[in-house]
Amino acid sequence: MADNSKVWSPRLGIEVKMALNIACPMIVTNLISYCIIASSLMFVGHLGELELSSAALGNSLCSVTGFTVMLGLASGLETLCGQAFGAKQFHLLGVYYQTSMFVLLCCCVPISLLWWNMEPLLLLIGQEAQISNHTTVYMRTMIPFLWASAFIQTTIKYLQTQSVVMPIMIFSVSTFVVHVPLTYLLIYKLNLGYLGGALAISISYWIMLLQLLVYVVYSESTRAEKTWTGFVRPRLDVIVLFLKLAIPSAFMIILQFWAFELLVLMSGLMPNPRREVSLLSICLNTAGIEFSFPFGLSAASSTRVSNELGAGNARGAKLASKVVMGISLLQATVVASAMLILRDKWGYAFSSQTEIVKAVSVILPLLALGTFMDGIQGVLGGILRGCGLQNPATVINIFAFYCVGIPTAVLFGFHYNKGAMGLYGGCICGSITQLVLITILVAMIDWEKQVTLAQSRVGEKTKVPAEKTRQVEEIYEPLLTA
């Protein structure tokens, strides 16, 4: 027992440190990404109601039809690059990186056309003509942002799977420092109005991209393990391999985003639409801020699990998943508790209307429950992406949100007349279903089988040598037993 404790503490401490070294910079990066969009909207909000409505709707549509798609597709690299890096097949990272970039850039073409021709679609769903026109012009100005996002998301995943995340955080912060005065300059000094907000976002993302690319080129020239061996022509077999993981990865993310966006649309059909839309918007903005934490932890879980599986270390992957889960439980508890403590004050951050503030204080305990579950399921999703189990996770999300969550939201919100509280409560039912099913899926993972699958993906048998296996078992046995 004494011998186990000697090994237990140092090894556990190392794993916790490795997870936090990935998670903390990614949390900051996600918060900065949110702040770039939010700060532009704050500047635009002082121009007038039409400008604010158009920019808010434009940002929402750009997010659900563009940004989340880029983010989701790029997440396929978490499996491929992570396992290749763990297997020390460094040259494959460059191949997967270029393949993903090719696929995402191809996807940018139809999305750009959609954004350019959004006005007829907005009119078709009943939006006012003036708002439809202004929103479409705003989204056209955001098209450069879309193309930059394709490059940025693939580059971030490429670096993240190598545990190179500190530069990403530094470049995010430096971009935000430039973004705020740039937004003010374009909107007020150059008199570009609300379009200045969209242009500032696009320019800022290209600044971020240039910093990332310069770093990638520099880092490749100074290290022995080359992940970039030159430009390669897109190969059909590699594209198919990437798409098999990227498409379900995208659906894992966008299905949940779209479900909550549907709540906003449904709230507009209620007897008091302004109040219900405002209340749900506050809930979703709050959820967007707090989700930066589990999203950063999910990056840590996917990276650590995929690296260990690629290295042929099933026990290491299992330990990594348990460590990040422990951190996520602590984080979720702290954030949810803070929301409960601040429930009577939080509404003032978004509105000065007493009615809205009181409504926020009533719905916030429900939001805290959702926050707690997000903190856990985000990490579970990262574990599944690290293993390459995106397909069953996608099926779970479809069932949880579109067979349970949305129908329950309609039932509570409209049939029982519970308003925004009922709508959000319905989606919380979907989140509970999702969490239960994903927890069962993760608990059933055969880690030895995942090692075999990882080896088949990287095309190299990287089984840990017998002597190292014995050492690994001595280290991990007390941890996994505990």
Secondary structure, DSSP 8 states (H G I E B T S, - for coil): -HHHHHHHHHHHHHHHHHHHHHHHHHHHHHHHHHHHHHHHHHHHHTT-HHHHHHHHHHHHHHIIIIIHHHHHHHTHHHHHHHHHHHTT-HHHHHHHHHHHHHHHHHHHHHHHHHHHTHHHHHHHTT--HHHHHHHHHHHHHTHHHHHHHHHHHHHHHHHHTTT--HHHHHHHHHHHHHHHHHHHIIIIIS--THHHHHHHHHHHHHHHHHHHHHHHHHHHHH-SS-S--S-----HHHHHHHHHHHHHHHHHHHHHHHHHHHHHHHHTTSSSHHHHHHHHHHHHHHHHHHTHHHHHHHHHHHHHHHHHHHTT-HHHHHHHHHHHHHHHHHHHHHHHHHHHHTTTTGGGGT---HHHHHHHHHHHHHHHHHHHHHHHHHHHHHHHHHHT-HHHHHHHHHIIIIIIIHHHHHIIIIIS--HHHHHHHHHHHHHHHHHHHHHHHHHT--HHHHHHHHHHHHTS-----HHHHHHHHHHHHHHHH-
